[in-house]
């Protein structure tokens, strides 16, 4: 019966904390996502992507926002739940049912490790996958919002290697006095047309030009010819959005394979000009830390909050200890960001940053164990 009561009161504590954590992180996550989504409107207004690409791209950035907010919101949720239970005298139910503070700490740390597994899923799999997927949308997207970009007497250089100037816009599809500049390495093509019609549908995307002239410049050789009708293909052009895949968008297994085999074991067969090379080592160290080591600060933050158990609310120092412990937690979060930056400097800082979370955790645990036992003896 006693064991059953222990499970029930622990269950209530963790359910209360989980509910507060989930509601807070998703509320703040949506607020940050909306603000960020407004910034992504440039994809439509300037880069020529369609609304479908815009919504998919912005939505796929939501997991990254959640992973960034996770440590801070988890820390605040534990802090809030512990203080709420203390203020409502609910923590005394634990002690009355024979649960000592060390046992409480162990259960709280176990809860933090479960949360750690969830965060690992985000940082090691979901965030890289979603970031990669969003980049694929940009890479594969066409200029499907092209008509909205066309304006009278305005140079349009949204698409790569192409500049468009239209003197008069009759309607959304028909224009007068069109000038095009198509650049391809050393080759430059100038096109003038008296009129033109934009064809923009699922089957084709091109400008149908009438009564004009084409001038080709190739290695200082100039050729030109007139035309009555010609089609200028727009589907082959890409926007100026960044479409190269970044390290943050690559699989964790690929990054580890490269780092271990190429940099640690010095296996040159893993060398790859764009993904696995000497200049990439610093960024790889930072990315490995952010995905695999930085989440370990979750149990550290949890242990730091367990120091609230040492001083009861009747003690005159309790309010001061709340502020102090909360401040220490914020400092730990800031230091985790500093360590992330340090890992990209050199291999020594990388090794140091790998070991520091484990050192902090065990020092915290033994110091907390000593303080709880010492406080118990004083009573």
C-alpha positions in Angstrom: 0.0 0.0 0.0 2.8 2.4 0.9 4.6 1.6 -2.4 1.4 2.3 -4.3 1.0 5.7 -2.6 4.6 6.5 -3.5 4.0 5.8 -7.1 0.8 7.9 -7.1 2.4 11.0 -5.6 5.4 10.7 -7.9 3.0 10.3 -10.8 1.2 13.5 -9.8 4.4 15.5 -9.6 5.7 14.4 -13.0 2.3 14.8 -14.7 2.0 18.3 -13.4 5.5 19.1 -14.5 5.0 17.5 -17.9 1.8 19.4 -18.5 3.3 22.7 -17.6 6.4 22.0 -19.7 4.5 20.9 -22.8 2.0 23.8 -22.7 4.7 26.4 -22.1 7.2 25.1 -24.8 4.5 24.8 -27.5 3.0 28.2 -26.6 6.4 29.9 -26.8 7.4 27.8 -29.8 4.4 28.9 -31.8 5.1 32.6 -30.8 8.7 32.3 -32.0 7.6 30.4 -35.1 5.1 33.1 -36.1 7.8 35.8 -35.7 10.3 33.7 -37.7 7.6 32.9 -40.4 7.1 36.6 -41.0 10.8 36.9 -41.8 10.5 34.0 -44.2 8.0 36.1 -46.3 11.1 37.2 -48.3 10.9 33.8 -50.0 7.7 35.0 -51.6 8.2 38.7 -52.0 11.8 38.7 -53.1 12.9 35.2 -54.0 9.9 34.2 -56.1 8.9 31.0 -54.2 5.3 30.1 -54.0 3.1 30.0 -50.9 3.3 26.2 -50.6 7.1 26.3 -50.4 6.9 29.1 -47.9 4.5 27.3 -45.6 6.4 24.0 -45.8 9.7 25.7 -45.3 8.6 27.7 -42.3 6.7 24.7 -40.7 9.8 22.5 -41.0 11.7 25.0 -38.9 9.4 24.4 -35.9 11.4 21.3 -34.6 14.5 23.5 -34.5 12.7 26.1 -32.4 11.5 23.5 -30.0 15.0 22.0 -29.6 16.4 25.4 -28.9 13.8 26.3 -26.3 13.9 22.8 -24.6 16.6 23.3 -22.0 15.4 26.6 -20.7 11.7 25.6 -20.6 12.5 22.3 -18.9 14.5 24.2 -16.3 11.7 26.7 -15.7 9.1 23.9 -15.5 11.0 21.9 -12.8 11.6 25.2 -10.9 7.9 26.1 -11.1 6.7 22.6 -10.1 9.1 22.3 -7.1 8.1 25.7 -5.8 4.4 25.1 -6.3 4.6 21.8 -4.4 6.6 23.4 -1.6 4.2 26.4 -1.3 1.2 24.1 -1.2 2.9 21.8 1.3 2.6 19.0 -1.2 6.3 18.0 -0.8 5.6 17.0 2.8 3.4 14.2 1.4 6.6 12.7 0.0 8.4 12.8 3.3 5.3 11.5 5.3 5.1 8.5 3.0 8.7 7.6 3.7 10.4 9.1 0.6 13.6 10.7 1.7 15.1 13.6 -0.3 17.9 11.5 -1.8 15.3 9.1 -3.2 13.3 12.1 -4.5 16.4 13.4 -6.2 17.1 10.1 -7.9 13.6 9.9 -9.3 13.8 13.5 -10.5 17.1 12.8 -12.2 15.6 9.7 -13.8 12.8 11.8 -15.1 15.3 14.3 -16.6 17.1 11.4 -18.4 13.8 10.4 -20.0 13.4 14.0 -21.2 17.0 13.8 -22.3 16.1 10.9 -24.6 13.3 13.0 -26.1 15.7 15.9 -26.7 18.2 13.5 -28.3 15.5 12.5 -30.8 15.1 16.1 -31.7 18.8 17.2 -31.9 20.1 14.0 -33.5 17.3 13.0 -35.9 14.2 15.3 -36.2 15.9 18.7 -36.5 18.6 17.6 -39.1 15.9 15.8 -41.0 13.5 18.7 -41.0 16.3 21.2 -41.9 17.4 18.9 -44.8 13.8 18.6 -46.0 13.3 22.3 -46.0 16.4 22.8 -48.0 15.1 20.2 -50.5 11.9 22.2 -51.0 14.0 25.2 -51.8 16.3 23.3 -54.1 13.4 21.7 -56.1 11.1 24.7 -56.2 10.5 26.7 -59.3 9.8 30.4 -59.5 6.1 29.7 -59.1 5.3 33.1 -57.8 7.0 34.8 -60.7 4.0 37.0 -61.9 3.9 38.9 -58.6 7.6 39.8 -59.0 7.1 41.5 -62.4 6.9 45.3 -62.1 7.0 48.1 -64.6 10.4 49.9 -65.1 12.1 47.8 -62.5 15.1 45.5 -62.9 14.4 42.0 -61.5 17.4 39.9 -60.6 15.6 37.5 -58.2 16.6 34.5 -60.3 20.2 33.5 -60.6 22.1 34.5 -63.8 19.0 36.3 -65.2 18.0 40.0 -65.2 14.6 41.1 -66.5 13.4 44.6 -67.3 9.9 45.4 -68.4 8.9 48.9 -69.5 5.1 48.4 -69.5 2.9 45.8 -67.8 -0.4 45.5 -69.7 -1.8 42.8 -67.3 -0.4 39.9 -65.3 0.6 38.0 -68.4 1.2 40.5 -71.2 4.1 43.0 -71.3 5.6 45.6 -73.7 9.3 46.4 -74.4 11.0 43.5 -72.6 14.8 43.4 -72.0 16.5 40.2 -70.8 20.1 39.5 -69.8 21.1 35.8 -69.5 24.5 35.1 -68.0 26.2 31.7 -68.3 29.9 31.9 -67.3 31.7 33.8 -70.1 28.6 33.8 -72.3 26.1 36.6 -72.2 22.8 36.8 -74.1 20.8 40.0 -74.4 17.3 39.8 -75.7 14.9 42.6 -76.6 11.2 42.0 -77.5 8.5 44.6 -78.3 5.8 42.4 -76.6 5.8 39.3 -74.5 3.4 36.8 -72.9 4.1 35.0 -69.6 3.1 31.3 -69.6 3.1 30.1 -66.0 1.4 26.7 -65.3 2.1 23.2 -64.3 3.2 22.1 -67.7 5.5 25.0 -68.7 7.0 28.3 -67.4 8.3 30.6 -70.1 8.1 34.0 -71.7 6.8 33.9 -75.3 8.5 36.9 -77.0 7.4 38.7 -80.2 9.3 40.9 -82.6 12.7 41.3 -81.1 16.4 40.8 -81.3 18.9 38.4 -79.6 22.6 39.5 -79.1 25.1 36.8 -78.0 28.4 37.8 -76.5 30.9 34.9 -76.3 34.6 35.5 -75.7 34.4 39.0 -77.0 32.6 37.7 -80.2 29.3 39.3 -80.9 26.5 37.7 -82.9 22.9 38.9 -83.3 19.7 38.0 -85.1 16.1 39.2 -85.2 13.1 37.0 -84.5 9.4 37.1 -84.9 8.5 34.7 -82.1 10.7 32.8 -79.6 10.2 31.1 -76.2 12.4 31.9 -73.3 12.4 29.1 -70.8 12.2 30.3 -67.2 11.9 26.8 -65.6 15.7 26.2 -65.7 16.5 29.1 -63.5 16.9 29.0 -59.7 16.2 31.7 -57.2 19.0 33.3 -55.2 17.8 31.5 -52.0 20.6 29.5 -50.4 20.1 26.0 -51.6 23.5 24.4 -50.7 23.1 21.9 -47.9 24.7 23.0 -44.6 26.3 20.8 -42.0 23.4 21.3 -39.6 21.2 19.5 -42.2 23.2 16.4 -42.5 22.6 13.1 -40.7 24.3 12.6 -37.4 25.6 9.2 -38.5 27.3 10.9 -41.6 28.9 13.5 -39.4 30.2 11.0 -36.9 31.5 8.7 -39.7 33.4 11.6 -41.2 34.8 12.9 -38.0 35.9 9.5 -36.5 37.3 8.0 -39.7 38.8 11.0 -41.5 39.9 13.3 -38.6 40.5 10.7 -35.8 41.6 7.6 -37.7 43.0 9.7 -40.6 41.4 7.5 -43.2 41.8 9.5 -46.4 39.2 7.5 -48.2 36.5 9.4 -46.3 37.6 12.7 -47.8 34.9 14.5 -49.8 35.3 18.0 -51.2 32.0 19.5 -50.0 31.2 17.3 -46.9 34.2 15.8 -45.3 37.4 17.9 -45.5 39.9 19.7 -43.3 38.1 23.1 -43.2 34.9 21.3 -41.9 36.5 20.0 -38.7 35.7 23.0 -36.5 32.0 23.1 -37.6 31.8 19.3 -37.1 33.1 19.5 -33.6 30.5 22.2 -32.8 27.7 20.2 -34.4 28.7 17.0 -32.5 28.7 18.9 -29.2 25.3 20.5 -30.0 23.6 17.2 -30.9 25.2 14.7 -28.5 26.8 16.6 -25.5 24.8 19.8 -25.0 21.6 17.9 -24.2 23.4 16.4 -21.2 23.0 19.7 -19.4 19.3 18.7 -18.8 20.2 16.4 -15.9 22.7 19.0 -14.7 20.0 21.7 -14.6 17.7 19.2 -12.8 20.3 18.6 -10.1 20.9 22.3 -9.6 17.2 22.7 -8.8 17.3 19.9 -6.3 19.2 22.2 -4.0 15.8 23.8 -3.3 15.0 20.7 -1.2 17.7 21.5 1.3 16.1 24.6 2.8 12.4 24.5 3.7 10.1 27.4 3.1 10.0 28.3 6.8 13.7 29.2 6.7 14.4 32.9 6.3 16.9 32.2 3.6 14.4 30.3 1.4 13.4 33.2 -0.9 17.0 34.2 -1.3 17.9 30.5 -2.1 15.2 30.5 -4.8 16.7 33.5 -6.6 20.2 32.1 -6.2 19.4 28.6 -7.5 17.4 30.0 -10.4 20.3 32.3 -11.3 22.8 29.4 -11.2 20.6 27.5 -13.6 20.6 30.4 -16.0 24.4 30.6 -15.7 24.6 26.8 -16.6 22.5 27.4 -19.7 24.7 30.3 -20.7 27.9 28.2 -20.1 26.5 25.4 -22.3 26.3 28.0 -25.2 29.8 29.1 -24.5 31.1 25.5 -24.5 29.3 25.1 -27.9 31.3 28.0 -29.3 34.6 26.8 -27.7 34.4 23.4 -29.4 34.9 25.0 -32.8 38.2 26.5 -31.8 40.5 23.5 -31.6 40.6 19.8 -30.6 41.7 20.6 -27.0 38.6 22.7 -26.3 36.5 20.0 -28.0 37.9 17.3 -25.6 37.5 19.6 -22.7 33.8 20.3 -23.6 33.1 16.6 -24.0 34.1 15.9 -20.4 32.9 19.0 -18.6 29.1 18.0 -18.4 30.0 14.6 -16.8 32.3 16.4 -14.3 29.7 19.0 -13.4 27.0 16.3 -12.9 29.0 14.1 -10.5 30.3 17.1 -8.5 26.8 18.4 -8.2 25.4 15.0 -7.2 28.0 14.3 -4.5 27.8 17.8 -3.1 24.0 17.6 -3.0 24.2 14.2 -1.3 26.5 15.6 1.3 24.3 18.7 1.9 21.1 16.7 2.3 22.7 14.3 4.8 24.4 17.2 6.7 21.1 19.1 6.9 19.3 15.9 8.1 21.9 15.5 10.9 21.4 19.2 12.0 17.7 18.5 12.4 
